[in-house]
Amino acid sequence: MTMNLFDQFASPQVLTVPLIIIALVMPVALAYARPRLTMNRTAALQTWLMAMFTKQLMLPLNKPGHTWAPILMTMMALLLLTNLLGLLPHTFTPTTQLSLNMSLAVPLWMATVLTGLRNQPTTSLAHLLPTGTPTPLVPILILIETISLLIRPIALGVRLTANLTAGHLLITLISTATLALISPSPALAATAGILLLLLTGLEIAVAMIQAYVFTLLLSLYLQENS
């Protein structure tokens, strides 16, 4: 039972083609706005949302950090559409794979660190040692701050994976219980069905929030190094 429950997070294949490739291409196809003389409602909505989120993310950053706006917005759009598309029936959610999330988190985190070391090395290295630290505690605090710095990309990837995986598991469990209770107890099946609808709405909110949190944390890391 447990193995079958977690099999939904293994990348399926159709005609030897991994569905994770199709799932990653779909957000790009949906977000791409074809050039036209006059924008339609979809393109206008995309433009408005991008402008609003860009303003929100770039507000705490200084001028050099604004060059990261296309990268952050592309990352947020990819995660948002991928998370939401994964909630549709008979689909696959690539962001439930820790390997994919880590492949996104580690390079972007490393880029923020290297940006800080290139632009302001003294300030970036100063984050490893708080001001006014007693001399005997200097090695210990440097080690602790270094470990906390290295944990950041792991926290980014694990947070996204854990939240989406937990929601999908709950939906699978409740939907299975709903189908099993239809014959013996229709009342309990109806209650479980209502709970399933509420949980689906909550999972939609979680999918949107996790995409925003992932991008927001990256912008905060960039704020420390730009």
Helices and strands as residue ranges (DSSP letters): H 2-6, G 7-9, E 13-14, E 17-18, H 19-31, H 41-58, G 64-68, H 69-85, G 94-96, H 98-119, H 121-126, G 135-137, H 138-181, H 186-225
